[in-house]
Amino acid sequence: MIKTIISTLIGLIALPLSVSATGLSVSPTRLDFEIADGRQVPQTLTVMNPTADVMVFEVYPDEFEDVISANPESFTLESGGRKMIEISADAKNFHQSQSISTNLSVVGKPLAESKVNVGAGAKIPVTVNLALAKNTPANKTLLIVILS
C-alpha cells in the first residue's frame, strides 16, 4: 500500500503542473453563397485567438480550391487578437447551374516551439449555389431550321 502511494506521488511530481492547450474561435459557423448573374459577393469570417499564446493560423477550403478562396490564407494573431478574413466564391469556374458543398478549414498552432505542440482547428461548412440568369447562353434554346 505504501509503495503504491509513494509511486503515485513520484508520478504526480514528475508531471507538469499545467498543460497549455491552444484554441481558436471562429464566427460565423457556416457560410452560404448565392451567386446570380456571375456576381460574386464575398463574405467575412472572423477568427479569434482566445489563448495566451501568439498563434499562426491557416484558412483553406477542403475541396473546390478553384472556386472558394480565403484572403489572407495565413496570418498571425497575438493573444486575444482577431482577424477578419474575406471568403470568396468565384462563379467563373462554374459551367452550369450547380451547387457545391465543402468545409473551410481553420487551423491554428502556437508560434513558439515547445516540446508538446498542440494545435487547434475548426471546420466551417460552406455551400455555393450558382443560378445562371435566364438570358445567358447556357439557358437559351437554339432552334435551327434548314430549308431546301
Residue pairs with C-beta under 8 A, 6 or more apart in sequence:
19 116
20 51
20 52
20 53
20 118
21 51
21 118
21 120
22 51
22 53
22 55
22 108
22 109
22 110
22 118
22 119
22 120
23 49
23 50
23 51
23 108
23 120
24 47
24 48
24 49
24 50
24 55
24 57
24 106
24 108
24 120
24 121
24 122
25 47
25 48
25 49
25 50
26 45
26 46
26 47
26 48
26 106
26 122
26 124
27 45
27 46
27 48
28 45
28 124
29 124
29 125
30 124
30 125
30 126
31 43
31 45
31 87
31 104
31 124
31 125
31 126
31 127
32 126
32 127
32 129
33 41
33 43
33 89
33 126
33 127
33 128
33 129
34 129
34 131
35 41
35 89
35 91
35 94
35 128
35 129
35 130
35 131
36 130
36 131
36 133
37 133
38 91
38 92
39 91
40 88
40 89
40 90
40 91
42 86
42 87
42 88
43 86
43 87
43 88
44 84
44 85
44 86
44 87
45 59
45 70
45 84
45 85
45 86
45 87
45 104
45 106
45 124
46 82
46 83
46 84
46 85
47 57
47 59
47 77
47 82
47 83
47 85
47 106
47 108
48 77
48 80
48 81
48 82
49 55
49 57
49 77
49 78
49 79
49 80
49 81
49 82
49 108
50 80
51 79
51 110
52 79
53 79
53 110
53 111
53 112
54 76
54 77
54 78
54 79
54 110
54 111
54 112
55 76
55 77
55 108
55 109
55 110
55 111
56 74
56 75
56 76
56 108
56 109
56 110
56 111
57 74
57 75
57 76
57 77
57 83
57 106
57 107
57 108
58 73
58 74
58 105
58 106
58 107
58 108
59 70
59 72
59 73
59 74
59 85
59 87
59 104
59 105
59 106
59 107
60 70
60 73
60 104
60 105
61 67
61 68
61 69
61 70
61 102
61 103
61 104
61 105
61 126
62 102
62 103
62 104
62 105
62 123
63 100
63 102
64 100
64 102
64 128
66 90
66 93
67 89
67 90
67 93
67 94
67 100
67 128
68 87
68 88
68 89
68 90
68 102
68 104
68 126
68 128
69 87
69 88
69 90
70 85
70 86
70 87
70 104
71 85
71 86
71 88
72 83
72 85
75 83
75 85
76 111
77 83
77 108
87 104
87 126
89 128
91 130
94 130
95 138
96 132
96 138
97 130
97 131
97 132
97 138
98 129
98 130
99 127
99 128
99 129
99 130
100 127
100 128
101 125
101 126
101 127
101 128
102 126
103 123
103 124
103 125
103 126
104 123
104 124
104 125
104 126
105 121
105 122
105 123
105 124
106 121
106 122
106 123
106 124
107 119
107 120
107 121
108 119
108 120
108 121
109 117
109 118
109 119
109 120
110 117
110 118
110 119
132 138
132 139
133 139
